[in-house]
Amino acid sequence: MTINRGQIRKQTIPGLNAILGASYGSVPEQHTALFEIENSDRSFEEEVMFTDLGNAPVKTEGSSVQYDDMQETWTSRYVHETISLAFSITEEAMEDNLYDTFAKVRAKALGRSMAQTKQIKAAAVFNNGFSSSYLGGDGVALFSSSHPTIGDGNQSNTTNTDLSESALETATINISLFKDERGKLINAMAQSLHIPPQLMYTAHRILHSTLSTTVNSSQASGFGAAGDGVAAKNDINALRSMSVLPGGVFVNHYFTDTNAWFLKTNISNGTKMFVRRPLSYNDDVDFNTGNILYKVSERYSFGWSDWRNWYGSSGST
């Protein structure tokens, strides 16, 4: 498909004051808060889970020391995709365009489309994170209650509760109890909260209120002694006073579930983006038609390796 003068008729005659849609801004890059970004020089990348040793047993006097094994378990593979977009315009349309529109907006228009696609693909790892149709290297979804391990049965990094002070407290406790493949504690800690726009005010109240936002069951009806809707309890907000989430809160406009929320932990090698080829821009002229061609392209992949990098809730609804 080629853009011709008929599609830009108003831009070929005098008197045009503004071209709408060409000056829209873009949502800033939000994938950088979700993924570790690495370069790649091959068609795919693989990361393998390697089990550590188990706990050391007691050696009785005169007995032999006990030997243990280490082994590879499952592998995560990142297959790079080529993302590209182009448009062409006739040389007559370029010649008769009085406002030099395409010279001004071609790079921006292509860049906005490419940036939008990247954010959608990045968020898809989380939007599909609870689905059994999108499995990781260990054979289950990113957020699952049945992550298999070699020596500690199934482990969980998920819940289905709505965002609240008590839900965050429970989640951060559960994160601190994450174990490795052999059942040893790994000093996991929550670092940051990642939410859709619909939860940003709820999150702000929970994390920035001086006092607790949780109401005792005895206060639930009418609140307070006077039934004035104000919680009577004066507990401190432990999440705030203990700085439980030092990385803060990140709003992602590409999360599609308005009730889902996610906690990123300090465990590395979790969600990753591999860049095979960075964004490049090219233009050329078709010799036969004189049409001017504009193209932008890049190659990358998104995925996850170690689920312990995240804890997620799908919400109760």
N, C-alpha and C positions, 0 to 999 in steps of 0.2 A: 504494500500500500504506500502510495506516494502523496504527499501533501501538494496540492496544486493551488492556483490562484482562486479557484472557486471556493476553497475552504478558508481562505484568508481575505475575502473580498473587501471587508472594511479596512484592512490594513494596506490596501492599494490605492486608497483615495484620501484626500486631505480632510482634516476636521476631526480626527479621532483623538479623544482626550486621554483615555486610559485603556489598557488591556487588562481585564480582570482575570484573576487566576494565576497570573505570571509572577506575582510577588508574594505568594503565600510562603510562610515559613515552614520549617520542618521541626518535628519533635526531636530534641537532642538524642544522640546515641545513648541507648539505655542498656544495650547488651553488655557493655563493659563492666557493669556492676554484677552481672550474672555469671560471666565466664572468664576463665583464664585463657589468654590469647597467646598462641604459639605459631610459629612459622612451620611450613612443611615443604619438602622438596620431592615428594613422591605422590603417587595417585591416591594413597590412603595411609592412615596411621593406625597403629594398634597399641593398646595399653593392656597389660596383663596383671591380674591380681595374684600376688605371691604371698603365701601364708607364712607367718612368723612361727617361732617356736612356742610351745605351750608353757604353762606354769611349771616351775621347777619343783620336782617332788623331793621328799625327804630321803636321804641315803642313810640307811642303817649301817652300823659299824660292821666292816668286813664284807659288805655286799658290793656288787658291781654298780657303777654309775649307770643311770638310765639314759638311753639315746632317744632322740626325737627326730622327726622328719620335717622338712619344709618342701613345699611344692607349689606349682602354678595351678590355679583353679579355673577362672574364666577370663575371657578376653573381650575388650570393647574395641570395636572397629569404627573409624571415622572415614567415610568415603566422600571425597570432595565433589561438590557440584559446581558447574559453571553457570553463573548467573549473568545474563546479558540482555541488553535492550537497544533498539536502534530505531531511527526514523529517517525518511528521505524526503526531499522537497525538490520540486522542479526548479530549474535555473531561471525560468520565467517568473516564478513566484518570488524567488530571491531578488531578482532584478527590480520587480515592480513593488516590492514591499517598501513603503515610504518610511517605515519606523524602525527598520533594522531589527525586527523582533527576534528572529532566530539567532542572529549573532549575539543577542543579549541573553536569551533564555535557554539556548540549547543545552549548555553544560549544566545549568541549574536544574532544568526539567528532568534531564536524564539522571542527574545526581540524586534528586529527591526520590525518584522512582526506585533507584537502586538502594538508597538508604532505607526506604520504607520496607522493601522486600527483606533486607537483612534483619530489621527489627522483628518482623513477623516470623521469620524462620527461627530467630533466637528464642522468642517467646513461646514458640510451638513446643519446645522441649518441656516447658512447664505446663502449657495448656493441655498437652497430651501426657503429662507426667503421672496421672492416675489411671491411665487407660491400659488395659491388658493387650491392646493392639500395638502398643509401642513399647517393646521390651528392651532392656539393656543387656549387657554382657552376662549378667548373672541369671537371665531368664525371666525376670519380673520387671514391673514398671519402676520408674525412678522413685516414686513414692509408694511404698508397699509395706505391709505388715509381715511379709514372708520373704525377706531377703535371705537366701540360704548361706550358711557358713559351714566351714569344715568341722569346727569344734565347739560351736555354741548354738546349734539349731538355727531357727529362723529369727531374724532381727527386724525391727520396725523403725521407720522414719516418717510415720504418717498418722494423722487423726482426721476426724470429720467434724470438728467443732468450729463454731464461728469465732471470729477474732474478738478476744476479750482479755482482760487482765489475768484472770485465772487460767485461761487457755494458754496464754503466753508463758505463765509461770510453769504450768505442767510441761509444756513443750521444751522449755530450757532445761528443766530437770531431766527429761527423757534424753535430750541431747548429751547431757553430762554423763549419761550411763551407756553411751555408745561403746561397743567393743570391737576388737579386731576379729579376724577370721578364726582365731583360736580361743576367743572368749576373754581376752585381756582388755581392761579399760584403756582408753587412748587419749584421755584428757581433752575430749571434744567440748567445745564451748560455742554458744550462739554468738554471732557477730553482728548481724544486721537483719532487718525485716524488709520483705519485698511484697508489695501489695498492688492491687489495681486502684485506679482513681477513686472508685466508690468507697474505699475503706480509709482514705487518707485522713479524714477528720476523726474517725473512730480511733485510728492509731495515734493521732496527735493527742487526743484526750487521755488515752491510756498511758502513754509514755511521758507526758509532760505535766500531768496533774500532780500536785504536791501530796495530796491524800489519795488513798485507795479509791478506785472507782467501783469496787465490788461491794455489793449490798448483802448484808446478812439476811437469811430467809425470814427471820423474825421482823425484819424491817421492810420486807418486800411490799407489804400492803400499806400504801400511803406514805411509806418512808417515815423517818423521824417520829418523835413522840407526838408532835402536833399534826402529823399527817400532811406536812407541807411539801412533800416531794423531795426533801433534802435528806440524804443519807446521814444517819446519826453517828455512824462509826467514824472514828478519827485515826484509823490505822494509816501509817505512812504508805506511800506508793513505793514498794520495795524494788520494782523494776527500775524506777527512776533513781532512787537513792543509791542503789547498788551498781548503777551504770551497766546493766545486764547486756545491753545491746550497744557496744561502743562504736559500731560502724554506722549506726543511725537507721533511718527509714528511706527506702527507695520506692518511688511510685513508677510503675511500668504501665504505660498506656496501651500496651499490646496484650496484656493478660485478658483473656476473654471471660473467665469465670469471676463474677463480681463478688463472690464470697470466699474465694480461695486466697490463702496467704502462705508465705514461705519464709523460713529462717535459714540464712546462710551460716555455716559453721566455720571454724578455723582449720578444718581438715582440707588438705590440698589435693590436687589431681581429681577433682570432682567433675563439674561441668566445664567443658572446654570448647574453644573455637580454634580450628586450625586454618591458617591463611595459606593457601597454595599459591595464589597469584593475586596481588593487590589490585585495586580499582585502576583501570586504565581507560583512556579516552582516545578515540580515533575518528578522523573524518577523511573522506575521499570523494572523488568525482567519478561518476559512471561515464566512461568515454562515449558510449553509444547514445545515451539519452541526455547527457549533461546534468542529470539529477545529482544533487549533493547529498551525500550519505553521512550520517552521524551515528556512532556506535560507542557504547560503554560496556565494559565486561570485567568480571572478577571471578575468582574461584575460591571456595572455602567450604567448611563443614562445621556443624554444631552437633554436640552430643554430650554424653556423660560417661565417666569411668567409675568413680567411687561414690556411691549414694550417701556416704557419711558426710559429704560436703553440704547436704541439705536436709531440712525437715519441712514437710508440707502438710497443709490441711486443705481439704476440698470444701470445708464449710458444711453446715448441717442442712443446707437447702440446695 
